Amino acid sequence: MSTPSSRERRELVRNRLIESRLTPNAISLTGFVLCVVAAALVTQRLFFLAGVVFIVGSVCDTLDGRYSRMSGKGSPFGAFLDSTLDRIEEGVVLTTVAAYFASRDMQFAVAACVVAVLASLMVSYTRARAEALGVECKVGIATRAVRVVILSIGLLFAKGAGLADFELLEPAVYVLAGLSTITVLQRIFHVRKALTEPAAL
């Protein structure tokens, strides 16, 4: 009797998941809860654990959309909920990071956290507004995945995190704020070009 191939095993797992009671909304909410836990860990200065939990929560955010398409269990409200929770998750973790910087009287780093939150929200808003105008807008360097990686590295390698004697949280926030701002500008110019070029023809 031949053993099932890796592809057959993946299909079996996929079918079992589809047949289960697991829903995309449940995955979205799980990711949200994990990111809130990560934020709470930041307040306790447990940066390494916060980074690990934030990564797992962010992975849930990437899985819910795929599972929704794969299982056919998705809904318009589920897509709305997923997008809304994504924005909150990033913001709540950066808010606690800002509070940490404030406790150390690092005012410039606090300001960078505020810029990072605002810019990340604008990255999502510009895409949503552009698509409402009929323009596809996925351009830009600091996509959601890139922002998650940058913030995760900052948490994992924060001072006292346990991995090494680094202090990458502050630089990570500066990079996050800068790249997110650049991405907003990239999307603005992309939409301007897309909307003005046809009129010039």
Salt bridges, closest charged atoms under 4 A:
GLU11 OE2 - ARG7 NE 3.57
ASP61 OD2 - ARG144 NH2 2.90
GLU89 OE1 - ARG144 NH2 3.29
GLU90 OE1 - ARG144 NH1 3.19
GLU90 OE2 - ARG147 NE 2.71
GLU131 OE2 - ARG127 NE 3.00
GLU136 OE2 - LYS138 NZ 3.89
ASP165 OD1 - LYS159 NZ 3.97
GLU167 OE2 - ARG104 NH1 3.28
